[in-house]
């Protein structure tokens, strides 16, 4: 569907700005790819009307950290710790993927996100062993039809191809208003010497790119945020990933510098990365989004992730516990803000781009959810409830089915890639 005017009629509308709130029997009008009005009984002249009765209408989910290429390695790293994951997935399996494999796996992972209502994701793409790998990943994201930030990642050696980063920025991803934009995804101060970090941060500043990186207390810098401050590197816009082992004063430094955070409660628990940190980030004043991270260890949908975040927070100290509204906001507006995209997505505020999803309320698992649609989205819904997905006003899933023309071909190709990569033995 490519209509320039779409009216979503009579839905249970959840907006997230300034805080999540549900409005029954409400319409959403989309014109030219943007939300232009939200309210009851909006005029339908000239619009394609979508009956949203028995549907929850809400902003598309924002996945702030995902290694999308790992869709070819689903379930490859369960029942292992972080060290074993790194050795298996990045050390042995990742290098086996050629450029075409990266394209296939990235496209499949992006479509998986869309199918489950994730309309925006940060692709921390760190299996880019040649420039051809980087082109393949960008091509796949642009072909998928979702909104994405391509994080040009570096291998475990820590030394990235700065010249190719410059090439991708100049030739492929110059437009920061496009559907697919760019970030730099180096290893960062926890895992590389400060001299390497300094060079990476200078590259980001040169190209006007944000940085995103995994952060922890060690194995190199035990206080990585303080290390960045001591070397004058906190002025680059940064998205910190994980941070479970950081002290509270390190989190406060992130907040003071304007940094944002992505937590991945599924992998953080499965790989033993550390204690729940989402509530601590929020308490420190750090805008925090949710990330799937790695489908080698966890599910790839936001519903599973929201429940993991909610449950994990209940075993944290009381002040760090999250409500269902906190979690939904992290999955939408706060995720958008963490990626620097809150001016265009994350809520249903008129003027924003129409990244919108519709969930069926007449499925058995959510049949009485109209009493509290917000709680239902976080605690009860699952990907099979996702009926309709729009990205920038374009319908990419309708009546429960993705509309992408290469869906079947991509699925077949992914099976071939997965079989060729093997199990890591």
Secondary structure, 3 states (H helix, E strand, C coil): CCCCEEEEEEEEEEECCCCCEEEEEEEEEEECCEEEEEECCCCCCCCEEEECCCEEEEECEEEEEECHHHHHHCCCCCCCCHHHHHHHHHHHHHHHCCHHHHHHHHHHHHHHHHHCCEEEEEEEECCCCCHHHHHHHHHHHHHHCCEEEEEEECCCCCCCCHHHHHHHHHHHCCCCCCCEEEEEECCCCCCCCHHHHHHHHHHHHHHCCCEEEEECCCCCCCCHHHHHHHCCCCCCCEEEEECCCCCHHHHHHHHHHCCEEEECHHHHHHCCCCCCCHHHHHHHCCCEEECCECCCCCCCCHHHHHHHHHHHHHCCCHHHCCCHHHHHHHHCHHHHHHCCCCCCCCCCCCCCECCEEEEECCCHHHCCHHHCHHHHHHHCCCHHHEEEEEECCEEEEECCEECCCCHHHHHHHHHHHHHHHCCCC
